[in-house]
Amino acid sequence: MRVRAEAKPLTAAIPGGRIGSTVVVEPILCGRFRAPRAYVERAAWLPRLRMLGLGTRRSSWIDLPVPAFLIRHPTAGPVLVDTGLHPSVAARPVENLGPLIARLSRPELEPGQDLPAQLRDRGVDARSIGLVVMTHMHFDHTSAMSEFEGATFVLSEREWHAATTDPRPLLRGYRPAHYDYAFDYRTLSYDSGAIDSYSSFGRTFDLFGDGSVRLASTPGHTAGHQSVICRLAERDLLIAGDAIYTLGQLSGAAEPPLTVDRHNWRRSLSELQIFQRQYPQAVIIPGHDAEHWKTIENRYE
């Protein structure tokens, strides 16, 4: 695999922060895909085959949400976390996702429910988005990146390396066609001097330098996965990304059947569990929990 896009290191906070700022977070459902329950929580036998649906009727597969998030910062402006499914998926998924992913994941996106359209409904022009944080670069998170060509994309250095050098990207969940553009990519090293701890998380980065949005290293699902901690008026909101697929994984539900590094996944899980115990009032949103998504509020202040 050869990706022509290049990235620059992110070594300091993004301008625009203001000390004492809090943010508003709006979770946005940007499509679904169908999978067996064993895709998100490891089956007791033949876990990898069960995650692909072996021995499971398609009628019993579940709809898994594909979320993105709009963060409204009072001085830095609107920020996105991930991008959801591309608008073209509503009519012809194969064009954006390729034949294999489209066939296996059965993606669904209703017309007008893509991220740019839903941003317009919220009074935000996609062209005004200056910053997009990527939890990681799997296809269901990168699908609509091309819709935000004017933005700066922030991801971890390790994730960029994995997504752009893996010799078999599709087997790792990457689709380079989504991000092989001359965009403004900024990569964060979690080994740099700009990194500090926050609560239970050993490695975090203060995105605007004002404590309102922190990126937290939560590897394991992918080599460089990161989560996002947002400071609301009276509590924190944690966008876990795919560090956990389901909220139940914080309290003993089965692990995912496939991670790139199970040891690091368990370390990240431990940090999330301790955070939940320390801040029981905090909102934690997992990556693909269909039941929990039904309880998600439209807006968190």
N, C-alpha and C positions, 0 to 999 in steps of 0.2 A: 504494500500500500504506500502510495506517495501522495501526501497532501501538500499543496503548494502554498497554502495560507501560512502566514508567520505570526508569531505573537511576541509581545514585549512584556517585560516583567513589571509587576505592580509592586512598588516599593514603599509607597506612602498613601495616606488616606486620600480619597477622592474629594476634591474641593466642593464646598457647598454646605458643609455641616454647620451646626450651631449648637453650642453647649446647652444641655438641658432639653434638647428636642425629643419629642416622642413622635411616633408614626401611626398611621392608619393602614391596616392590611385588609385587602379584599381578595379572598380566595375565588378563583374562577375555574369552572369546569370547562375544559377545552377538548372534550371528546371522551371516548371510552374504548377499551378493547376487551375482548372476551378471552377467558382462560379458565382452566380447571382451578379449583381451590388449591390444588397441590402446587400451582405456580407461585403462590404467595406464602404458603405454609407447608413445609416439607412433609410429604407422605411417609408413612411408616415403612413401606416397602417399595422398592424400585423407584426412588424419589425422582430421578431425572426423567425416567420414562413417564411417570405419572404426571409430572409437570407439563409434559407435552400432550397429555390427554389419553395415554394408554389406559384402557380399562375404565374410562369415564365417558358417559354419553354426553354429546355436545349440548343436549337439552339441559344438563345439570351444570354447565359452565356458568361462571359468574361474570357480571359486568364490572370491570375495574376502571375507576375514574382516572382521567389524565388531567391533572391540575396544573395551573399556573397561578401566580400571585402578583397582584398590583400593590406595591407599597407606596403610600403617599407621604413624602417627607416635606415638612413645611418650608424648607429653604433649598434643598437639593433637587426637589421636583419628583416626578414619578419614576419609580424603579420597578422593573419586572424581575420575578424569579421564575426561570424556565419559560418555555414558549408554547407548550401544548401542540396539538396537531395542526398541520398546515390547512388552509382553507380548501385546497384541492381534494383533501381526503373525503370531503362530503360527497363528491361526485365520482372520483376515480382515485382510490387510495394507492393503486399500483404506481401512479406517476411519481408520487412523493416518497413512498415507502419501499418500493420495489416489490416484485412478485412474491418472494418468499415471505417477507414480513406481513404483507397484506393478506396472504393466504392463511398464515398461521395465527395471526393475532386478531383477525376479523375486526379491524378498527371501525368505529362509528363516530360520525360527526354530523350533527344536524346543520343544515344551511343557516348561516348567520350566527353560529355559535363558536366560530373560531375566535382566537384571541384578539386580533385587530378589530373585528366587528363588535365584540363585547366591550372593548375599550372605548369605542365610539359611543356605545350606549351609556358609558360612564363619564362621557365628556372629555375623553383623552384621545388625542390623535396619535396613532402608532408612530407617526413621524416625529412626534415630540419626545419620544422615549430616548433618553440619552444613556441609560445604563441598564444592562440586563445581567443578572447574576445567574450562572448556570450551576445547579447542584452537581450535575455530571452530564455526560455527553451521549447518553443512550438515546435511541431514535425517538422515543415517545416524549423526550424533553427537548430535542433539537429540531423536530420536524418543521416548525414555523420560524426558525431563526432568520430565514431569508426575508421575512416580512419586516425586519427591524434593522435594515442595512445601515442606518445612520447611528446606531447605538454602539457603545463600548461594551464588550462582553467580558465579564470577569469570571474566571474559573481557576482551579488550582493548577499549579505547574505539573504535578504528577498526572492529573486528569488529561491535560493537553497532550502530554507525552504519550499516554496510553492510547488516546483517541486518534492520534496522528501517526503512530508508528507500529501499531499491532498488525502483524502480517495477515491475520484472519479477523478483520474488524467485525464482520457480521456475526461471527460466533460469539463475540464479546458484547453484542448489542449495539455496536456503533454503525452508523451509516455516514461515511465521510462526505457524501454528496450534500448533506445538510449543512455542513460547515466549511467546506473547502471554498471559501470566498475571501476576498481581500478586505475583510472586516477589521475593526480595531479590537484585537484580542489582547487582554491583559491577564497575565498569569501570576498567581500568588504562590510564593514558596512558604510553606508552613514551618520551614526551618530558618526563616530570616529573623532579623532583629526587630521587625515590626510586629511580631507575634507575641501575644500575651495570653494568660489564662482567663477564663470567666466561669464562675460557678464550678460545675463539675468538668468543664471542658478544658483540657490541657493546652490546646492550641486554637486560638481565635484571633481574628483580625477585625479591628474597628474600622468599618468601611468608610465612614465619613469623619472619623475622629471625634465624634460627639457622643458615642455610646448608644446611638439610636438603632443601628443595624450592625450586627456582628456576624462574620462568617466563621463557622466552626468546622475544623477538620474532623470528618467522620468517615474515614476510609473503611473499606471492606467490601461493600456492595460493588464498588469499582475502586481502582487504585487511588484515585484522588477525589472521592466523593466529599462534598461539603454540605453542611446544613446552614440555616440562616436564623439568627435570633433577633427578633424585633422587640423594641421597647415600646409598649403601649402606655397609656396614661397611668394605669395602676397595676400592670402585670406584664410579663413577657409572653410573646408568641413565638413558638419554635416551628419553623418549616423544616421538618426532618428530611424531606426528600425521600429517597429510597434507602436511607439508613435503616428505616423500618418500613415494611410494606403495610403492616396493620398495627393498630394501636395495641392489640392484644399481645404483640411481641414484646411489649414493655413489661408484661406481667405473666410470662411463661408460655405463651402460645408458641407453636412450632416455628423454628427458624425457616428462612427461605431455603429452597432446595439448591440454589446455586449462587455463590458469591465468588468474587475473584480472590479474596483472602479471608477465610473464615475466622482466623485468629483476630485480625484487625476488625472484622465485623463485630465480633463479640466484645472487643474493647470499646468500640463505638457504642454498642448497645448498653454496656455498663455505664458509660458517661450519660447517656440519655435517661437511663433508669434512675441514676442518682439525682439528675436534674429534676426529674418528676417528683422524687421524694422531697427534695429541698424546696421546690416551688410548686406545691400541689395546685395553686391557683392558676398556674401558667397554662396556656393553650398549646397543645402539641398536635400537629397535623402530620400524619404519616403519608407515605407516597401513594398507595393504591388500596385504600380500605373503603370498599363500597358501602358497608353498613355505617361506618363512622362518618362518611361524607354526607349522609342524610342529616346529620346533626350539626353540620358546619354552618355558621352564621354567614350572612352576606358581607358583613363588615365588622371589623374589630378595631376599636378605638382605645 
